[in-house]
Amino acid sequence: MTLALKTKLTGYEKGDIRDAVSYALTFTVAQSQQRFTYYENACLEFERQFNMNSDEFMRQFESGELGDDLVYFDWYAAKRGLDIWRERRDILTGVSV
């Protein structure tokens, strides 16, 4: 897939615009990796604590098998964060300018 960059800026060279967008993309990729790693570590800690992987936890939590302990909501949020930031990181790392 190819995306086009449109701008109404004048007075800037195409290379300068490309460099600025590339810098922003590189920064965002690094930020998405940091967030992914944060949620990955949180999920790993829950997995060790409860001796269950996060996918199995989600299945049991969403089916109501685990109950409503607050720690499960924290794990749920961490797993959702992990999934969201994995997707964003994967998409962003596949983009080039």
N, CA, C and O atoms as CSV, one atom per row, in Angstrom:
chain,resi,resn,atom,element,x,y,z
A,1,MET,N,N,0.850,-1.160,0.000
A,1,MET,CA,C,0.000,0.000,0.000
A,1,MET,C,C,0.905,1.234,0.000
A,1,MET,O,O,1.933,1.262,0.676
A,2,THR,N,N,0.521,2.213,-0.739
A,2,THR,CA,C,1.257,3.464,-0.783
A,2,THR,C,C,0.354,4.579,-0.271
A,2,THR,O,O,-0.808,4.684,-0.663
A,3,LEU,N,N,0.900,5.401,0.604
A,3,LEU,CA,C,0.190,6.562,1.111
A,3,LEU,C,C,0.861,7.812,0.572
A,3,LEU,O,O,2.082,7.850,0.415
A,4,ALA,N,N,0.079,8.815,0.293
A,4,ALA,CA,C,0.631,10.075,-0.182
A,4,ALA,C,C,0.594,11.089,0.946
A,4,ALA,O,O,-0.344,11.123,1.743
A,5,LEU,N,N,1.611,11.899,0.998
A,5,LEU,CA,C,1.667,12.970,1.979
A,5,LEU,C,C,1.296,14.262,1.268
A,5,LEU,O,O,1.943,14.659,0.299
A,6,LYS,N,N,0.261,14.905,1.753
A,6,LYS,CA,C,-0.156,16.178,1.183
A,6,LYS,C,C,0.107,17.267,2.203
A,6,LYS,O,O,-0.118,17.084,3.399
A,7,THR,N,N,0.583,18.398,1.718
A,7,THR,CA,C,0.823,19.530,2.589
A,7,THR,C,C,0.555,20.821,1.826
A,7,THR,O,O,0.725,20.897,0.609
A,8,LYS,N,N,0.140,21.809,2.560
A,8,LYS,CA,C,-0.065,23.134,1.973
A,8,LYS,C,C,1.118,24.044,2.274
A,8,LYS,O,O,1.085,25.241,1.987
A,9,LEU,N,N,2.154,23.467,2.853
A,9,LEU,CA,C,3.339,24.250,3.188
A,9,LEU,C,C,4.057,24.691,1.924
A,9,LEU,O,O,4.172,23.932,0.961
A,10,THR,N,N,4.528,25.898,1.940
A,10,THR,CA,C,5.353,26.388,0.845
A,10,THR,C,C,6.657,26.890,1.440
A,10,THR,O,O,6.724,27.233,2.620
A,11,GLY,N,N,7.656,26.926,0.640
A,11,GLY,CA,C,8.936,27.433,1.104
A,11,GLY,C,C,9.826,26.380,1.732
A,11,GLY,O,O,10.903,26.708,2.230
A,12,TYR,N,N,9.406,25.128,1.722
A,12,TYR,CA,C,10.217,24.044,2.269
A,12,TYR,C,C,10.542,23.056,1.152
A,12,TYR,O,O,9.713,22.793,0.280
A,13,GLU,N,N,11.722,22.528,1.188
A,13,GLU,CA,C,12.117,21.506,0.217
A,13,GLU,C,C,11.417,20.196,0.554
A,13,GLU,O,O,11.151,19.907,1.721
A,14,LYS,N,N,11.121,19.404,-0.474
A,14,LYS,CA,C,10.487,18.097,-0.250
A,14,LYS,C,C,11.324,17.238,0.686
A,14,LYS,O,O,10.779,16.526,1.530
A,15,GLY,N,N,12.631,17.298,0.543
A,15,GLY,CA,C,13.510,16.508,1.397
A,15,GLY,C,C,13.404,16.918,2.856
A,15,GLY,O,O,13.456,16.070,3.747
A,16,ASP,N,N,13.257,18.216,3.104
A,16,ASP,CA,C,13.116,18.695,4.482
A,16,ASP,C,C,11.794,18.233,5.094
A,16,ASP,O,O,11.740,17.860,6.266
A,17,ILE,N,N,10.747,18.262,4.304
A,17,ILE,CA,C,9.445,17.786,4.782
A,17,ILE,C,C,9.526,16.286,5.056
A,17,ILE,O,O,9.056,15.816,6.092
A,18,ARG,N,N,10.120,15.537,4.130
A,18,ARG,CA,C,10.270,14.099,4.313
A,18,ARG,C,C,11.090,13.796,5.570
A,18,ARG,O,O,10.744,12.889,6.327
A,19,ASP,N,N,12.165,14.541,5.799
A,19,ASP,CA,C,12.992,14.330,6.988
A,19,ASP,C,C,12.204,14.590,8.274
A,19,ASP,O,O,12.339,13.847,9.247
A,20,ALA,N,N,11.386,15.639,8.278
A,20,ALA,CA,C,10.589,15.965,9.466
A,20,ALA,C,C,9.563,14.868,9.743
A,20,ALA,O,O,9.372,14.464,10.890
A,21,VAL,N,N,8.910,14.392,8.694
A,21,VAL,CA,C,7.921,13.324,8.860
A,21,VAL,C,C,8.612,12.024,9.276
A,21,VAL,O,O,8.087,11.291,10.114
A,22,SER,N,N,9.758,11.736,8.714
A,22,SER,CA,C,10.519,10.546,9.079
A,22,SER,C,C,10.940,10.600,10.542
A,22,SER,O,O,10.864,9.593,11.246
A,23,TYR,N,N,11.385,11.769,11.003
A,23,TYR,CA,C,11.754,11.938,12.409
A,23,TYR,C,C,10.545,11.682,13.310
A,23,TYR,O,O,10.652,10.977,14.314
A,24,ALA,N,N,9.407,12.252,12.953
A,24,ALA,CA,C,8.192,12.061,13.754
A,24,ALA,C,C,7.792,10.590,13.784
A,24,ALA,O,O,7.379,10.085,14.828
A,25,LEU,N,N,7.907,9.908,12.672
A,25,LEU,CA,C,7.569,8.491,12.607
A,25,LEU,C,C,8.531,7.672,13.472
A,25,LEU,O,O,8.103,6.782,14.207
A,26,THR,N,N,9.824,7.970,13.384
A,26,THR,CA,C,10.815,7.257,14.189
A,26,THR,C,C,10.544,7.456,15.670
A,26,THR,O,O,10.625,6.502,16.445
A,27,PHE,N,N,10.228,8.670,16.075
A,27,PHE,CA,C,9.914,8.966,17.472
A,27,PHE,C,C,8.680,8.197,17.921
A,27,PHE,O,O,8.660,7.648,19.023
A,28,THR,N,N,7.665,8.151,17.092
A,28,THR,CA,C,6.417,7.479,17.420
A,28,THR,C,C,6.606,5.967,17.496
A,28,THR,O,O,6.000,5.308,18.341
A,29,VAL,N,N,7.439,5.415,16.622
A,29,VAL,CA,C,7.742,3.986,16.687
A,29,VAL,C,C,8.418,3.662,18.016
A,29,VAL,O,O,8.065,2.679,18.668
A,30,ALA,N,N,9.383,4.479,18.420
A,30,ALA,CA,C,10.077,4.249,19.693
A,30,ALA,C,C,9.106,4.350,20.866
A,30,ALA,O,O,9.174,3.553,21.802
A,31,GLN,N,N,8.218,5.314,20.817
A,31,GLN,CA,C,7.228,5.482,21.880
A,31,GLN,C,C,6.272,4.282,21.924
A,31,GLN,O,O,5.924,3.809,23.006
A,32,SER,N,N,5.856,3.800,20.776
A,32,SER,CA,C,4.951,2.649,20.750
A,32,SER,C,C,5.664,1.400,21.273
A,32,SER,O,O,5.039,0.567,21.930
A,33,GLN,N,N,6.952,1.261,20.993
A,33,GLN,CA,C,7.710,0.125,21.524
A,33,GLN,C,C,7.809,0.208,23.044
A,33,GLN,O,O,7.687,-0.809,23.727
A,34,GLN,N,N,8.030,1.406,23.578
A,34,GLN,CA,C,8.095,1.572,25.030
A,34,GLN,C,C,6.770,1.200,25.687
A,34,GLN,O,O,6.751,0.519,26.712
A,35,ARG,N,N,5.681,1.640,25.106
A,35,ARG,CA,C,4.365,1.321,25.676
A,35,ARG,C,C,4.064,-0.171,25.567
A,35,ARG,O,O,3.516,-0.770,26.492
A,36,PHE,N,N,4.424,-0.765,24.432
A,36,PHE,CA,C,4.253,-2.205,24.270
A,36,PHE,C,C,5.032,-2.952,25.347
A,36,PHE,O,O,4.498,-3.859,25.985
A,37,THR,N,N,6.277,-2.580,25.548
A,37,THR,CA,C,7.122,-3.237,26.544
A,37,THR,C,C,6.555,-3.077,27.950
A,37,THR,O,O,6.591,-4.017,28.744
A,38,TYR,N,N,6.035,-1.903,28.260
A,38,TYR,CA,C,5.419,-1.674,29.571
A,38,TYR,C,C,4.270,-2.657,29.807
A,38,TYR,O,O,4.216,-3.315,30.847
A,39,TYR,N,N,3.363,-2.754,28.851
A,39,TYR,CA,C,2.210,-3.642,29.006
A,39,TYR,C,C,2.620,-5.116,28.940
A,39,TYR,O,O,2.019,-5.960,29.605
A,40,GLU,N,N,3.627,-5.419,28.150
A,40,GLU,CA,C,4.123,-6.789,28.090
A,40,GLU,C,C,4.663,-7.215,29.454
A,40,GLU,O,O,4.369,-8.314,29.923
A,41,ASN,N,N,5.451,-6.348,30.090
A,41,ASN,CA,C,5.983,-6.660,31.414
A,41,ASN,C,C,4.880,-6.781,32.457
A,41,ASN,O,O,4.947,-7.643,33.333
A,42,ALA,N,N,3.866,-5.922,32.370
A,42,ALA,CA,C,2.733,-6.006,33.298
A,42,ALA,C,C,2.026,-7.347,33.133
A,42,ALA,O,O,1.697,-7.999,34.124
A,43,CYS,N,N,1.793,-7.760,31.901
A,43,CYS,CA,C,1.118,-9.043,31.667
A,43,CYS,C,C,1.974,-10.209,32.151
A,43,CYS,O,O,1.453,-11.163,32.729
A,44,LEU,N,N,3.272,-10.138,31.921
A,44,LEU,CA,C,4.153,-11.207,32.392
A,44,LEU,C,C,4.106,-11.333,33.909
A,44,LEU,O,O,4.139,-12.441,34.446
A,45,GLU,N,N,4.029,-10.201,34.598
A,45,GLU,CA,C,3.934,-10.239,36.058
A,45,GLU,C,C,2.625,-10.891,36.503
A,45,GLU,O,O,2.628,-11.712,37.421
A,46,PHE,N,N,1.516,-10.541,35.871
A,46,PHE,CA,C,0.236,-11.186,36.193
A,46,PHE,C,C,0.295,-12.686,35.878
A,46,PHE,O,O,-0.214,-13.503,36.646
A,47,GLU,N,N,0.910,-13.041,34.760
A,47,GLU,CA,C,1.012,-14.452,34.389
A,47,GLU,C,C,1.796,-15.245,35.431
A,47,GLU,O,O,1.430,-16.372,35.764
A,48,ARG,N,N,2.864,-14.661,35.939
A,48,ARG,CA,C,3.639,-15.331,36.992
A,48,ARG,C,C,2.826,-15.433,38.278
A,48,ARG,O,O,2.825,-16.464,38.951
A,49,GLN,N,N,2.134,-14.343,38.606
A,49,GLN,CA,C,1.352,-14.307,39.848
A,49,GLN,C,C,0.241,-15.350,39.847
A,49,GLN,O,O,-0.003,-15.999,40.865
A,50,PHE,N,N,-0.431,-15.513,38.715
A,50,PHE,CA,C,-1.591,-16.393,38.650
A,50,PHE,C,C,-1.337,-17.706,37.907
A,50,PHE,O,O,-2.236,-18.536,37.771
A,51,ASN,N,N,-0.092,-17.887,37.424
A,51,ASN,CA,C,0.282,-19.113,36.729
A,51,ASN,C,C,-0.684,-19.427,35.575
A,51,ASN,O,O,-1.186,-20.543,35.443
A,52,MET,N,N,-0.921,-18.408,34.756
A,52,MET,CA,C,-1.840,-18.532,33.621
A,52,MET,C,C,-1.378,-17.535,32.562
A,52,MET,O,O,-0.978,-16.420,32.896
A,53,ASN,N,N,-1.430,-17.927,31.285
A,53,ASN,CA,C,-1.048,-16.950,30.257
A,53,ASN,C,C,-2.192,-15.955,30.022
A,53,ASN,O,O,-3.342,-16.216,30.373
A,54,SER,N,N,-1.858,-14.843,29.438
A,54,SER,CA,C,-2.826,-13.751,29.298
A,54,SER,C,C,-3.970,-14.084,28.354
A,54,SER,O,O,-5.091,-13.616,28.550
A,55,ASP,N,N,-3.700,-14.887,27.336
A,55,ASP,CA,C,-4.791,-15.272,26.429
A,55,ASP,C,C,-5.826,-16.138,27.148
A,55,ASP,O,O,-7.030,-15.951,26.976
A,56,GLU,N,N,-5.347,-17.083,27.952
A,56,GLU,CA,C,-6.266,-17.921,28.724
A,56,GLU,C,C,-7.003,-17.079,29.766
A,56,GLU,O,O,-8.194,-17.281,30.004
A,57,PHE,N,N,-6.291,-16.136,30.384
A,57,PHE,CA,C,-6.945,-15.235,31.331
A,57,PHE,C,C,-8.096,-14.495,30.648
A,57,PHE,O,O,-9.203,-14.434,31.183
A,58,MET,N,N,-7.832,-13.937,29.474
A,58,MET,CA,C,-8.879,-13.174,28.775
A,58,MET,C,C,-10.086,-14.062,28.477
A,58,MET,O,O,-11.230,-13.635,28.628
A,59,ARG,N,N,-9.828,-15.291,28.055
A,59,ARG,CA,C,-10.938,-16.200,27.772
A,59,ARG,C,C,-11.773,-16.420,29.029
A,59,ARG,O,O,-13.000,-16.329,28.989
A,60,GLN,N,N,-11.107,-16.710,30.142
A,60,GLN,CA,C,-11.830,-16.967,31.388
A,60,GLN,C,C,-12.493,-15.709,31.935
A,60,GLN,O,O,-13.618,-15.761,32.431
A,61,PHE,N,N,-11.798,-14.582,31.846
A,61,PHE,CA,C,-12.353,-13.334,32.369
A,61,PHE,C,C,-13.590,-12.923,31.591
A,61,PHE,O,O,-14.612,-12.569,32.180
A,62,GLU,N,N,-13.500,-12.969,30.276
A,62,GLU,CA,C,-14.629,-12.545,29.443
A,62,GLU,C,C,-15.810,-13.505,29.531
A,62,GLU,O,O,-16.943,-13.106,29.266
A,63,SER,N,N,-15.569,-14.758,29.895
A,63,SER,CA,C,-16.676,-15.706,30.048
A,63,SER,C,C,-17.272,-15.658,31.455
A,63,SER,O,O,-18.262,-16.335,31.734
A,64,GLY,N,N,-16.667,-14.855,32.343
A,64,GLY,CA,C,-17.194,-14.705,33.692
A,64,GLY,C,C,-16.738,-15.761,34.672
A,64,GLY,O,O,-17.264,-15.838,35.783
A,65,GLU,N,N,-15.773,-16.575,34.289
A,65,GLU,CA,C,-15.311,-17.664,35.144
A,65,GLU,C,C,-14.481,-17.189,36.340
A,65,GLU,O,O,-14.367,-17.909,37.332
A,66,LEU,N,N,-13.909,-16.002,36.259
A,66,LEU,CA,C,-12.962,-15.561,37.291
A,66,LEU,C,C,-13.561,-14.669,38.364
A,66,LEU,O,O,-12.962,-14.523,39.430
A,67,GLY,N,N,-14.672,-14.091,38.135
A,67,GLY,CA,C,-15.251,-13.185,39.119
A,67,GLY,C,C,-14.823,-11.747,38.874
A,67,GLY,O,O,-14.307,-11.405,37.810
A,68,ASP,N,N,-15.052,-10.911,39.889
A,68,ASP,CA,C,-14.869,-9.460,39.723
A,68,ASP,C,C,-13.776,-8.875,40.605
A,68,ASP,O,O,-13.858,-7.704,40.976
A,69,ASP,N,N,-12.771,-9.644,40.947
A,69,ASP,CA,C,-11.661,-9.125,41.744
A,69,ASP,C,C,-10.992,-7.980,40.972
A,69,ASP,O,O,-10.770,-8.094,39.766
A,70,LEU,N,N,-10.676,-6.893,41.653
A,70,LEU,CA,C,-10.105,-5.713,40.996
A,70,LEU,C,C,-8.807,-6.011,40.260
A,70,LEU,O,O,-8.527,-5.392,39.234
A,71,VAL,N,N,-8.017,-6.939,40.759
A,71,VAL,CA,C,-6.759,-7.260,40.096
A,71,VAL,C,C,-7.008,-7.811,38.697
A,71,VAL,O,O,-6.173,-7.629,37.811
A,72,TYR,N,N,-8.124,-8.474,38.482
A,72,TYR,CA,C,-8.451,-8.984,37.153
A,72,TYR,C,C,-8.733,-7.843,36.176
A,72,TYR,O,O,-8.428,-7.954,34.988
A,73,PHE,N,N,-9.305,-6.766,36.660
A,73,PHE,CA,C,-9.547,-5.614,35.791
A,73,PHE,C,C,-8.225,-4.941,35.421
A,73,PHE,O,O,-8.074,-4.423,34.315
A,74,ASP,N,N,-7.274,-4.952,36.347
A,74,ASP,CA,C,-5.947,-4.423,36.034
A,74,ASP,C,C,-5.263,-5.278,34.972
A,74,ASP,O,O,-4.650,-4.753,34.043
A,75,TRP,N,N,-5.370,-6.582,35.112
A,75,TRP,CA,C,-4.783,-7.489,34.131
A,75,TRP,C,C,-5.473,-7.325,32.781
A,75,TRP,O,O,-4.818,-7.311,31.738
A,76,TYR,N,N,-6.795,-7.202,32.807
A,76,TYR,CA,C,-7.551,-6.994,31.568
A,76,TYR,C,C,-7.061,-5.725,30.860
A,76,TYR,O,O,-6.839,-5.734,29.649
A,77,ALA,N,N,-6.896,-4.647,31.612
A,77,ALA,CA,C,-6.425,-3.390,31.018
A,77,ALA,C,C,-5.016,-3.545,30.462
A,77,ALA,O,O,-4.713,-3.020,29.391
A,78,ALA,N,N,-4.157,-4.256,31.174
A,78,ALA,CA,C,-2.790,-4.476,30.701
A,78,ALA,C,C,-2.788,-5.301,29.412
A,78,ALA,O,O,-2.036,-4.998,28.486
A,79,LYS,N,N,-3.607,-6.320,29.348
A,79,LYS,CA,C,-3.674,-7.164,28.145
A,79,LYS,C,C,-4.230,-6.383,26.967
A,79,LYS,O,O,-3.728,-6.506,25.850
A,80,ARG,N,N,-5.256,-5.585,27.200
A,80,ARG,CA,C,-5.800,-4.752,26.107
A,80,ARG,C,C,-4.745,-3.744,25.640
A,80,ARG,O,O,-4.579,-3.523,24.441
A,81,GLY,N,N,-4.031,-3.134,26.599
A,81,GLY,CA,C,-2.947,-2.214,26.235
A,81,GLY,C,C,-1.878,-2.918,25.419
A,81,GLY,O,O,-1.388,-2.376,24.429
A,82,LEU,N,N,-1.515,-4.124,25.834
A,82,LEU,CA,C,-0.516,-4.908,25.095
A,82,LEU,C,C,-0.968,-5.151,23.658
A,82,LEU,O,O,-0.195,-4.956,22.720
A,83,ASP,N,N,-2.198,-5.570,23.489
A,83,ASP,CA,C,-2.710,-5.867,22.148
A,83,ASP,C,C,-2.770,-4.604,21.276
A,83,ASP,O,O,-2.396,-4.635,20.103
A,84,ILE,N,N,-3.237,-3.513,21.850
A,84,ILE,CA,C,-3.336,-2.258,21.099
A,84,ILE,C,C,-1.968,-1.765,20.681
A,84,ILE,O,O,-1.757,-1.407,19.523
A,85,TRP,N,N,-1.025,-1.745,21.635
A,85,TRP,CA,C,0.301,-1.213,21.310
A,85,TRP,C,C,1.109,-2.164,20.447
A,85,TRP,O,O,1.989,-1.707,19.718
A,86,ARG,N,N,0.852,-3.465,20.494
A,86,ARG,CA,C,1.496,-4.407,19.557
A,86,ARG,C,C,1.054,-4.069,18.135
A,86,ARG,O,O,1.874,-3.984,17.221
A,87,GLU,N,N,-0.245,-3.877,17.965
A,87,GLU,CA,C,-0.774,-3.567,16.636
A,87,GLU,C,C,-0.210,-2.238,16.119
A,87,GLU,O,O,0.238,-2.153,14.976
A,88,ARG,N,N,-0.235,-1.217,16.954
A,88,ARG,CA,C,0.272,0.088,16.524
A,88,ARG,C,C,1.761,0.020,16.199
A,88,ARG,O,O,2.213,0.573,15.197
A,89,ARG,N,N,2.514,-0.659,17.052
A,89,ARG,CA,C,3.956,-0.801,16.802
A,89,ARG,C,C,4.197,-1.527,15.490
A,89,ARG,O,O,5.030,-1.106,14.688
A,90,ASP,N,N,3.472,-2.618,15.266
A,90,ASP,CA,C,3.667,-3.395,14.038
A,90,ASP,C,C,3.313,-2.584,12.792
A,90,ASP,O,O,4.015,-2.642,11.782
A,91,ILE,N,N,2.226,-1.835,12.876
A,91,ILE,CA,C,1.842,-0.990,11.741
A,91,ILE,C,C,2.899,0.075,11.488
A,91,ILE,O,O,3.347,0.257,10.357
A,92,LEU,N,N,3.291,0.770,12.533
A,92,LEU,CA,C,4.234,1.880,12.374
A,92,LEU,C,C,5.606,1.415,11.903
A,92,LEU,O,O,6.246,2.099,11.106
A,93,THR,N,N,6.068,0.258,12.385
A,93,THR,CA,C,7.386,-0.225,11.944
A,93,THR,C,C,7.355,-0.675,10.494
A,93,THR,O,O,8.408,-0.804,9.868
A,94,GLY,N,N,6.177,-0.916,9.950
A,94,GLY,CA,C,6.059,-1.306,8.545
A,94,GLY,C,C,5.945,-0.133,7.598
A,94,GLY,O,O,5.823,-0.329,6.389
A,95,VAL,N,N,5.982,1.085,8.117
A,95,VAL,CA,C,5.842,2.291,7.299
A,95,VAL,C,C,7.215,2.896,7.031
A,95,VAL,O,O,8.060,2.958,7.924
A,96,SER,N,N,7.422,3.328,5.834
A,96,SER,CA,C,8.661,4.057,5.525
A,96,SER,C,C,8.303,5.334,4.778
A,96,SER,O,O,7.275,5.433,4.108
A,97,VAL,N,N,9.180,6.290,4.920
A,97,VAL,CA,C,8.946,7.598,4.280
A,97,VAL,C,C,9.979,7.784,3.197
A,97,VAL,O,O,9.985,8.811,2.519
